[in-house]
């Protein structure tokens, strides 16, 4: 099962076309993310390695799955939905900057 699927809204319209994240299946995997968090806690989150990342995508992902965070389930679901749409926006930007966006839109329509 894929928790997140990406679709293109208005793929035929050059100006309006955009990638959107379909997160309707996301609530189904949230309990499994909780399970992963529990397993990681049991193994010990710090294996002696240090990280100097200080933020960014990895920290956002860790926050979504609850590593070092005690926020509630709805907050995590909302954060996961926002993160996946942010990824979709970045993906579209990347495709546009590399001249691939039109090709992807056309392929999506077929």
C-alpha positions as CSV (number, residue, x, y, z in Angstrom):
1,X,0.0,0.0,0.0
2,X,1.2,3.5,-0.8
3,X,0.3,6.0,1.8
4,X,0.9,9.1,-0.4
5,X,0.1,9.4,-4.1
6,X,0.8,12.4,-6.2
7,X,-1.6,13.8,-8.8
8,X,-1.5,16.7,-11.1
9,X,-4.5,19.1,-11.0
10,X,-5.4,20.7,-14.3
11,X,-2.5,19.0,-16.2
12,X,-3.6,20.5,-19.6
13,X,-3.5,24.1,-18.3
14,X,0.1,25.4,-18.4
15,X,-0.6,28.1,-15.8
16,X,-2.9,26.2,-13.4
17,X,-1.3,22.7,-13.4
18,X,0.2,21.7,-10.1
19,X,1.3,18.6,-8.2
20,X,-0.9,17.8,-5.2
21,X,-0.4,15.2,-2.6
22,X,-3.3,12.8,-2.1
23,X,-3.1,12.0,1.6
24,X,-6.4,10.2,2.1
25,X,-4.6,6.9,3.0
26,X,-2.2,8.6,5.4
27,X,-4.3,8.0,8.5
28,X,-4.0,4.3,7.8
29,X,-0.3,4.2,8.3
30,X,0.0,6.6,11.3
31,X,-0.4,3.7,13.8
32,X,2.5,1.9,12.1
33,X,4.6,5.1,12.5
34,X,3.8,5.0,16.2
35,X,4.9,1.4,16.3
36,X,8.2,2.3,14.6
37,X,8.7,5.0,17.2
38,X,8.2,2.5,20.0
39,X,10.6,0.1,18.5
40,X,13.3,2.8,18.0
41,X,12.8,3.8,21.6
42,X,13.3,0.3,22.8
43,X,16.5,0.0,20.7
44,X,17.8,3.3,22.1
45,X,17.5,6.4,19.9
46,X,21.1,7.5,20.3
47,X,23.6,4.9,19.1
48,X,26.6,7.1,19.9
49,X,26.5,8.9,16.6
50,X,26.0,12.6,16.5
51,X,24.3,14.6,13.9
52,X,24.9,18.2,12.9
53,X,21.9,18.5,10.6
54,X,20.1,21.1,12.8
55,X,16.9,21.0,10.8
56,X,15.6,20.6,7.4
57,X,13.8,17.7,5.8
58,X,15.2,15.0,8.1
59,X,14.3,16.9,11.2
60,X,10.8,17.4,9.8
61,X,10.4,13.7,9.1
62,X,11.6,12.9,12.6
63,X,9.0,15.3,14.0
64,X,6.2,13.8,11.9
65,X,6.9,10.3,13.1
66,X,7.3,11.6,16.7
67,X,11.0,11.1,17.4
68,X,11.6,13.4,20.4
69,X,8.1,14.8,20.1
70,X,5.0,14.2,22.3
71,X,2.4,15.9,20.1
72,X,-0.9,14.3,19.6
73,X,-2.1,12.1,16.7
74,X,-4.0,14.9,14.9
75,X,-1.0,17.2,15.1
76,X,1.1,14.5,13.6
77,X,-1.4,13.8,10.8
78,X,-1.6,17.5,10.0
79,X,2.2,17.8,10.0
80,X,2.5,14.8,7.7
81,X,-0.1,16.2,5.3
82,X,1.7,19.6,5.2
83,X,5.1,17.9,4.7
84,X,3.9,15.8,1.8
85,X,2.4,18.8,0.1
86,X,5.6,20.8,0.7
87,X,7.4,17.8,-1.0
88,X,5.0,18.0,-3.9
89,X,5.7,21.7,-4.3
90,X,9.4,21.2,-4.2
91,X,9.1,18.3,-6.7
92,X,7.2,20.6,-9.1
93,X,9.7,23.4,-8.7
94,X,12.6,20.9,-9.4
95,X,10.8,19.6,-12.5
96,X,10.2,23.2,-13.7
97,X,13.7,24.3,-13.2
98,X,15.1,21.3,-15.1
99,X,12.7,21.8,-18.0
100,X,10.8,18.5,-17.3
101,X,7.5,19.8,-16.1
102,X,5.8,19.9,-19.5
103,X,6.9,16.4,-20.2
104,X,5.5,15.1,-16.9
105,X,2.2,16.9,-17.4
106,X,1.8,15.4,-20.9
107,X,2.7,11.9,-19.7
108,X,0.2,12.3,-16.8
109,X,-2.6,13.0,-19.2
110,X,-1.9,9.9,-21.3
